[in-house]
Amino acid sequence: MRKLSFALGIGAVTIGLIGSSFGRAWSPQVYEFLFEFKIIESIDSFMPYFPLVPLYPMFLIMLGAFLIVKSKS
């Protein structure tokens, strides 16, 4: 189980780093997909930066770091 958690952590960090490097390539498609839902449009009118799309790679990196640390304990 520890090896799987470690491997998933390394994978998540790698994908997060790649995602943060190429954000201009994938973020427009994510915004188009999210704003097809009317609930996202209404929430976005009240909360600035709601979909947090630029932060998705950082969340992946944090998840990967958590999995790596968890596998070491």
Biotite code that builds the C-alpha atoms (Angstrom):
import biotite.structure as struc

atoms = struc.array([
    struc.Atom([0.000, 0.000, 0.000], chain_id="A", res_id=1, res_name="MET", atom_name="CA", element="C"),
    struc.Atom([2.882, 2.350, 0.753], chain_id="A", res_id=2, res_name="ARG", atom_name="CA", element="C"),
    struc.Atom([4.426, 1.832, -2.664], chain_id="A", res_id=3, res_name="LYS", atom_name="CA", element="C"),
    struc.Atom([1.105, 2.578, -4.363], chain_id="A", res_id=4, res_name="LEU", atom_name="CA", element="C"),
    struc.Atom([0.630, 5.744, -2.324], chain_id="A", res_id=5, res_name="SER", atom_name="CA", element="C"),
    struc.Atom([4.185, 6.828, -3.119], chain_id="A", res_id=6, res_name="PHE", atom_name="CA", element="C"),
    struc.Atom([3.732, 6.139, -6.846], chain_id="A", res_id=7, res_name="ALA", atom_name="CA", element="C"),
    struc.Atom([0.416, 8.009, -6.930], chain_id="A", res_id=8, res_name="LEU", atom_name="CA", element="C"),
    struc.Atom([2.063, 10.919, -5.108], chain_id="A", res_id=9, res_name="GLY", atom_name="CA", element="C"),
    struc.Atom([4.919, 11.094, -7.585], chain_id="A", res_id=10, res_name="ILE", atom_name="CA", element="C"),
    struc.Atom([2.421, 10.907, -10.449], chain_id="A", res_id=11, res_name="GLY", atom_name="CA", element="C"),
    struc.Atom([0.258, 13.682, -9.002], chain_id="A", res_id=12, res_name="ALA", atom_name="CA", element="C"),
    struc.Atom([3.259, 15.968, -8.451], chain_id="A", res_id=13, res_name="VAL", atom_name="CA", element="C"),
    struc.Atom([4.509, 15.304, -11.975], chain_id="A", res_id=14, res_name="THR", atom_name="CA", element="C"),
    struc.Atom([1.119, 15.999, -13.547], chain_id="A", res_id=15, res_name="ILE", atom_name="CA", element="C"),
    struc.Atom([0.766, 19.136, -11.415], chain_id="A", res_id=16, res_name="GLY", atom_name="CA", element="C"),
    struc.Atom([4.150, 20.446, -12.529], chain_id="A", res_id=17, res_name="LEU", atom_name="CA", element="C"),
    struc.Atom([3.379, 19.732, -16.169], chain_id="A", res_id=18, res_name="ILE", atom_name="CA", element="C"),
    struc.Atom([-0.059, 21.307, -15.789], chain_id="A", res_id=19, res_name="GLY", atom_name="CA", element="C"),
    struc.Atom([1.382, 24.456, -14.262], chain_id="A", res_id=20, res_name="SER", atom_name="CA", element="C"),
    struc.Atom([3.938, 24.707, -17.054], chain_id="A", res_id=21, res_name="SER", atom_name="CA", element="C"),
    struc.Atom([1.378, 24.450, -19.852], chain_id="A", res_id=22, res_name="PHE", atom_name="CA", element="C"),
    struc.Atom([-1.594, 26.270, -18.313], chain_id="A", res_id=23, res_name="GLY", atom_name="CA", element="C"),
    struc.Atom([-2.280, 28.345, -21.406], chain_id="A", res_id=24, res_name="ARG", atom_name="CA", element="C"),
    struc.Atom([-2.845, 25.176, -23.399], chain_id="A", res_id=25, res_name="ALA", atom_name="CA", element="C"),
    struc.Atom([-5.445, 23.522, -21.170], chain_id="A", res_id=26, res_name="TRP", atom_name="CA", element="C"),
    struc.Atom([-7.121, 26.284, -19.140], chain_id="A", res_id=27, res_name="SER", atom_name="CA", element="C"),
    struc.Atom([-9.360, 27.710, -21.932], chain_id="A", res_id=28, res_name="PRO", atom_name="CA", element="C"),
    struc.Atom([-10.934, 24.291, -22.460], chain_id="A", res_id=29, res_name="GLN", atom_name="CA", element="C"),
    struc.Atom([-11.573, 23.906, -18.735], chain_id="A", res_id=30, res_name="VAL", atom_name="CA", element="C"),
    struc.Atom([-13.174, 27.344, -18.530], chain_id="A", res_id=31, res_name="TYR", atom_name="CA", element="C"),
    struc.Atom([-15.404, 26.540, -21.527], chain_id="A", res_id=32, res_name="GLU", atom_name="CA", element="C"),
    struc.Atom([-16.459, 23.251, -19.943], chain_id="A", res_id=33, res_name="PHE", atom_name="CA", element="C"),
    struc.Atom([-17.173, 24.731, -16.516], chain_id="A", res_id=34, res_name="LEU", atom_name="CA", element="C"),
    struc.Atom([-19.139, 27.723, -17.747], chain_id="A", res_id=35, res_name="PHE", atom_name="CA", element="C"),
    struc.Atom([-21.539, 25.481, -19.666], chain_id="A", res_id=36, res_name="GLU", atom_name="CA", element="C"),
    struc.Atom([-23.181, 24.825, -16.290], chain_id="A", res_id=37, res_name="PHE", atom_name="CA", element="C"),
    struc.Atom([-25.529, 27.612, -15.231], chain_id="A", res_id=38, res_name="LYS", atom_name="CA", element="C"),
    struc.Atom([-24.771, 27.098, -11.526], chain_id="A", res_id=39, res_name="ILE", atom_name="CA", element="C"),
    struc.Atom([-21.099, 27.958, -12.128], chain_id="A", res_id=40, res_name="ILE", atom_name="CA", element="C"),
    struc.Atom([-22.093, 31.185, -13.872], chain_id="A", res_id=41, res_name="GLU", atom_name="CA", element="C"),
    struc.Atom([-24.306, 32.230, -10.975], chain_id="A", res_id=42, res_name="SER", atom_name="CA", element="C"),
    struc.Atom([-21.685, 31.355, -8.336], chain_id="A", res_id=43, res_name="ILE", atom_name="CA", element="C"),
    struc.Atom([-19.012, 33.164, -10.351], chain_id="A", res_id=44, res_name="ASP", atom_name="CA", element="C"),
    struc.Atom([-21.085, 36.351, -10.326], chain_id="A", res_id=45, res_name="SER", atom_name="CA", element="C"),
    struc.Atom([-20.821, 36.433, -6.510], chain_id="A", res_id=46, res_name="PHE", atom_name="CA", element="C"),
    struc.Atom([-17.314, 35.031, -5.976], chain_id="A", res_id=47, res_name="MET", atom_name="CA", element="C"),
    struc.Atom([-14.313, 36.282, -7.941], chain_id="A", res_id=48, res_name="PRO", atom_name="CA", element="C"),
    struc.Atom([-11.996, 33.575, -9.304], chain_id="A", res_id=49, res_name="TYR", atom_name="CA", element="C"),
    struc.Atom([-14.520, 30.899, -8.348], chain_id="A", res_id=50, res_name="PHE", atom_name="CA", element="C"),
    struc.Atom([-13.576, 27.972, -10.559], chain_id="A", res_id=51, res_name="PRO", atom_name="CA", element="C"),
    struc.Atom([-9.977, 28.309, -9.317], chain_id="A", res_id=52, res_name="LEU", atom_name="CA", element="C"),
    struc.Atom([-8.739, 26.846, -12.594], chain_id="A", res_id=53, res_name="VAL", atom_name="CA", element="C"),
    struc.Atom([-5.246, 28.374, -12.266], chain_id="A", res_id=54, res_name="PRO", atom_name="CA", element="C"),
    struc.Atom([-4.900, 26.669, -8.881], chain_id="A", res_id=55, res_name="LEU", atom_name="CA", element="C"),
    struc.Atom([-5.740, 23.114, -10.037], chain_id="A", res_id=56, res_name="TYR", atom_name="CA", element="C"),
    struc.Atom([-2.064, 22.193, -10.649], chain_id="A", res_id=57, res_name="PRO", atom_name="CA", element="C"),
    struc.Atom([-1.134, 23.505, -7.211], chain_id="A", res_id=58, res_name="MET", atom_name="CA", element="C"),
    struc.Atom([-3.874, 21.375, -5.638], chain_id="A", res_id=59, res_name="PHE", atom_name="CA", element="C"),
    struc.Atom([-2.474, 18.342, -7.481], chain_id="A", res_id=60, res_name="LEU", atom_name="CA", element="C"),
    struc.Atom([1.041, 19.088, -6.258], chain_id="A", res_id=61, res_name="ILE", atom_name="CA", element="C"),
    struc.Atom([-0.236, 19.409, -2.671], chain_id="A", res_id=62, res_name="MET", atom_name="CA", element="C"),
    struc.Atom([-2.149, 16.129, -2.984], chain_id="A", res_id=63, res_name="LEU", atom_name="CA", element="C"),
    struc.Atom([0.943, 14.411, -4.352], chain_id="A", res_id=64, res_name="GLY", atom_name="CA", element="C"),
    struc.Atom([3.120, 15.778, -1.555], chain_id="A", res_id=65, res_name="ALA", atom_name="CA", element="C"),
    struc.Atom([0.568, 14.572, 0.992], chain_id="A", res_id=66, res_name="PHE", atom_name="CA", element="C"),
    struc.Atom([0.575, 11.084, -0.521], chain_id="A", res_id=67, res_name="LEU", atom_name="CA", element="C"),
    struc.Atom([4.370, 10.948, -0.550], chain_id="A", res_id=68, res_name="ILE", atom_name="CA", element="C"),
    struc.Atom([4.640, 12.025, 3.088], chain_id="A", res_id=69, res_name="VAL", atom_name="CA", element="C"),
    struc.Atom([1.865, 9.635, 4.080], chain_id="A", res_id=70, res_name="LYS", atom_name="CA", element="C"),
    struc.Atom([3.665, 6.739, 2.405], chain_id="A", res_id=71, res_name="SER", atom_name="CA", element="C"),
    struc.Atom([6.862, 7.494, 4.336], chain_id="A", res_id=72, res_name="LYS", atom_name="CA", element="C"),
    struc.Atom([5.230, 7.348, 7.783], chain_id="A", res_id=73, res_name="SER", atom_name="CA", element="C"),
])
